[in-house]
């Protein structure tokens, strides 16, 4: 399912912005009530300015789409925005571990939800699919830490994957 994120400024006229955005979605044939082709979300900016709370409540009354208010002055709201984006965009983090080494927990692969071990193997190196023997996984997608899984195993957020390949 495709996602569309709208940005609305809580310091300006909510009715005008919302009407304009809905009109643009309609003109582009992106807003079809009978078809759920898209998932919508709203990022509401400038949540620290006077009147923003009232405008936020007005915006909530206009839509059932998820709304995430942020303020550049509130670092916590910006951190929560990262989680909101992962949720709305249906993304997850997958960490990798070379055999015999520690996992690299600093630079995850950012992947769609329901990514498989095979898809991660292919991202690491195109030949890993042909040479794949098995993978070991640590995390919530397996029952036991370091459990052996196949190429079709579906991963979950923050899983750690170690790919074992055939020697040439």
N, C-alpha and C positions, 0 to 999 in steps of 0.2 A: 504494500500500500504506500502510495506517495504521501509526503508530508508537506504542508504549507504552514510557515510561521509568519504571522503578521506582527508588526511593531506599531504600538499606539503610544503616543505621548500623553501622559496623564496631566500635563500642565495646560493642554489645549482642549478645545471643544470636542468632547467624546462623540457626540451625535454626528458631527460633521466628519470626523475621521473614520468612524465605523461605517457610516453610509458610503463614503468614498471607497473604502476598501472592499465592501460587499459589492458595490457597483463594478469595481475593477475585476473581481473574481467572476461575477456574472458575465461581463463582457468577454472575458477570456475563456468562457465555458468551463470554469474550474469549480463552480459551485452548483452541483446537481444534487438536489435533495433525495431523489429517487435512487441514486447510485452512491455507494460509499467508496469512491475511488481514492479519496484523499482524507488524511487525518489533519485536522487544523489545530493550531495553538496560537496563543497571543503572548507576546512579551510586552509588558506595560512599563514604559520607562519614566524616569523623573518622579519616582514615588516619594521623594523627599520634599517636593515643593508644596507650597500652600494650595489647598483644594484637591490635592492628588487622592486623598483617601475617599472623598465624596465621588470623584470621577471614577475611581476604581470600583466603588460599589455600583455606580451607574453602568459601567461596562459589564460587570457581573450580571446585572439584570437584563442585559441585551443578548447574551449568548450563553450557550452551555459548553462552549469550547474551553479548554484549560487555559488559564491565565496565570502568568508568572510576573509579579511586580518586581522591578529592580530600581536601585538607586546607585549612582556612581559613588555616592558618599558612604554607602553601606557595603563594606567588603563582604559581609556574610551573604547579602542578597546576590552578589556577583558569583560567589562560590556555589550557591544553591542553583544559579542559572545553569552551571555546568551539568548538574544532576538532572535538571529539567530538560535540557537539550538531549541528554542521553536517553531519557525516558520517552520524550516525544519522537525523537528520531529512531528509537528502538535500536540503540547501539550498546555494545558491551566491550569490555577490555579483556584481552587474552594475553597472558604473559608466556614467554618461552624460556626453555632451559636446555642448553646444550648438554649432551650426555656427559656425566662426570663432573659437571660444573654447577654452580648455584644459579638459581633463576634470576633473570634480569627483571626486577620489579620497578624499573624506572621508565621503560619505554614499551608500553603494551601495544599490541596490534588493536586498532579500533575497528570493530567488525559489526555487521548486522547481527541481531539476535538470531539464534539457531544456526550459527556458523559451525561447520563440522571440522574435525581434525584434518581431513583432506584439504579443505580450503586454506587452513593455516599452513599446512605443509607446502602447498603450492605458493603461498605468499613468501615463505622462507626461501625456497628455491624451486624452480620449475621441474627439476629432475627428481625431487623428493616424492612425487606421486608415483613415478615409475619404480623407484627404489624402495618404496615404503614397506616396512616389515610390520611394525606396530608402533603405538605411542603409549606413553605413560602420562597419566593426568592426575594432578592434585587439585582439589576444589570441590564445589558443590554438585558437579555433574557426575561424580563417581561416588561409589559407596566407601571405597578404601583409598587412602593416600597412595599415590603412585600406581594406581590400578592400570593394568594393560587394557587398551581399547583399540578398536579398529578404525579404519579410515572414515567410516560413516558416523562415528560417534559425535553427537551434538554437544557442544561446549556451552558453559554458562559463564556469566560475568565473573571475572577475576580468576578463572581457572589458569593453572600453569600446565603447559604442554611440553613434553620431551619427545621428539620424533626419533625413532630408531629406523635406520635405513639399512639395506643390504650393502655389503661390501662389493666393490667391483673387482 
